Amino acid sequence: MRPWFTVVALLMCSTEINDGALILDLRNNSDFAAGNLHNSLQVDLTLEDGTGISAEGLAYQLGLVVLDPNNTIVIYSDTNQHALEAEDTLIKRGYFGVVYGGNYEELRDALF
């Protein structure tokens, strides 16, 4: 991601989060336990035993609780791969308010 684009994206995330966006933390259990954004929901895409939820599984589960596909959903992860895969899948499934917030440290620093 280009540096100027990252700054703009993080500023957008800050506004969206302050407006009540759903915040999804896509990191593993130990990273989430070490620190997370207040009111974020953890969805571990890679579990130690090799199981986990796929991006398609995430989209399905999200559909059960997020009734309006235009609601803002901010996602962040420890790797671009997980977040970009989840973002792409959610957009393909009709969620138009998906905002990629970068990694945990970037988003935390932008908010606080």
C-alpha positions as CSV (number, residue, x, y, z in Angstrom):
1,M,0.0,0.0,0.0
2,R,1.3,3.4,-0.9
3,P,2.2,5.6,2.2
4,W,-0.3,8.5,1.3
5,F,-3.1,5.9,0.7
6,T,-2.4,4.3,4.1
7,V,-2.7,7.6,5.9
8,V,-6.0,8.4,4.1
9,A,-7.4,4.9,4.8
10,L,-6.4,5.1,8.5
11,L,-8.1,8.6,8.9
12,M,-11.2,7.1,7.2
13,C,-11.2,4.2,9.7
14,S,-10.9,6.6,12.6
15,T,-14.1,8.4,11.5
16,E,-16.0,5.2,10.7
17,I,-15.1,3.7,14.1
18,N,-16.2,6.8,15.9
19,D,-19.5,6.6,14.0
20,G,-20.1,3.1,15.4
21,A,-18.7,0.8,12.7
22,L,-18.4,-2.9,13.3
23,I,-14.7,-3.7,13.9
24,L,-13.3,-7.1,13.0
25,D,-9.9,-8.2,14.3
26,L,-8.7,-11.0,12.0
27,R,-5.6,-11.9,14.0
28,N,-5.0,-15.1,15.9
29,N,-6.1,-15.7,19.5
30,S,-2.7,-14.9,21.1
31,D,-2.3,-11.6,19.2
32,F,-5.8,-10.6,20.1
33,A,-5.2,-11.4,23.7
34,A,-2.0,-9.3,23.7
35,G,-3.9,-6.2,22.6
36,N,-6.9,-5.2,20.6
37,L,-9.1,-2.3,19.8
38,H,-11.9,-1.7,22.2
39,N,-15.2,-3.3,21.1
40,S,-13.5,-5.2,18.2
41,L,-14.7,-8.7,17.5
42,Q,-12.1,-11.4,16.8
43,V,-12.4,-13.7,13.9
44,D,-9.4,-16.0,13.9
45,L,-8.8,-17.0,10.2
46,T,-5.8,-19.2,11.1
47,L,-6.0,-21.5,14.1
48,E,-2.9,-23.4,15.4
49,D,-4.5,-26.8,14.8
50,G,-4.9,-26.1,11.1
51,T,-8.6,-25.4,11.4
52,G,-10.2,-22.0,11.1
53,I,-12.8,-20.0,9.3
54,S,-12.3,-19.2,5.7
55,A,-13.1,-15.8,4.2
56,E,-16.3,-17.4,2.8
57,G,-17.2,-18.7,6.3
58,L,-16.6,-15.2,7.6
59,A,-19.0,-13.7,5.0
60,Y,-21.6,-16.3,5.9
61,Q,-21.4,-15.8,9.6
62,L,-21.4,-12.0,9.2
63,G,-24.6,-12.3,7.1
64,L,-26.3,-13.8,10.2
65,V,-25.6,-10.7,12.3
66,V,-25.2,-7.8,10.0
67,L,-28.5,-7.3,8.3
68,D,-27.7,-4.1,6.3
69,P,-24.9,-4.7,3.8
70,N,-24.2,-1.0,3.7
71,N,-23.1,-0.9,7.4
72,T,-19.5,0.0,7.8
73,I,-17.2,-2.9,8.7
74,V,-13.6,-2.0,9.6
75,I,-11.2,-5.0,9.3
76,Y,-7.6,-5.2,10.5
77,S,-5.2,-8.1,10.7
78,D,-1.5,-8.9,11.2
79,T,-1.0,-9.7,7.5
80,N,-2.3,-8.0,4.4
81,Q,-3.1,-11.5,2.9
82,H,-5.8,-12.3,5.5
83,A,-7.4,-8.9,5.5
84,L,-7.4,-8.4,1.7
85,E,-8.9,-11.9,1.2
86,A,-11.6,-11.1,3.7
87,E,-12.2,-7.7,2.2
88,D,-12.5,-9.1,-1.3
89,T,-14.8,-11.9,-0.2
90,L,-17.1,-9.5,1.8
91,I,-17.3,-7.1,-1.1
92,K,-18.2,-10.0,-3.5
93,R,-20.9,-11.1,-1.0
94,G,-22.5,-7.7,-1.2
95,Y,-21.0,-5.8,1.8
96,F,-20.3,-2.4,0.4
97,G,-19.1,-0.7,3.6
98,V,-15.9,-2.7,4.1
99,V,-12.9,-0.5,5.1
100,Y,-9.4,-2.0,5.5
101,G,-7.8,-0.6,8.5
102,G,-4.2,-1.9,8.1
103,N,-2.5,-3.8,10.8
104,Y,-3.3,-3.5,14.5
105,E,-0.4,-1.2,15.3
106,E,-1.2,1.2,12.4
107,L,-4.8,1.4,13.3
108,R,-4.2,1.7,17.0
109,D,-1.7,4.5,16.5
110,A,-4.1,6.3,14.1
111,L,-6.9,6.2,16.6
112,F,-5.0,7.0,19.8
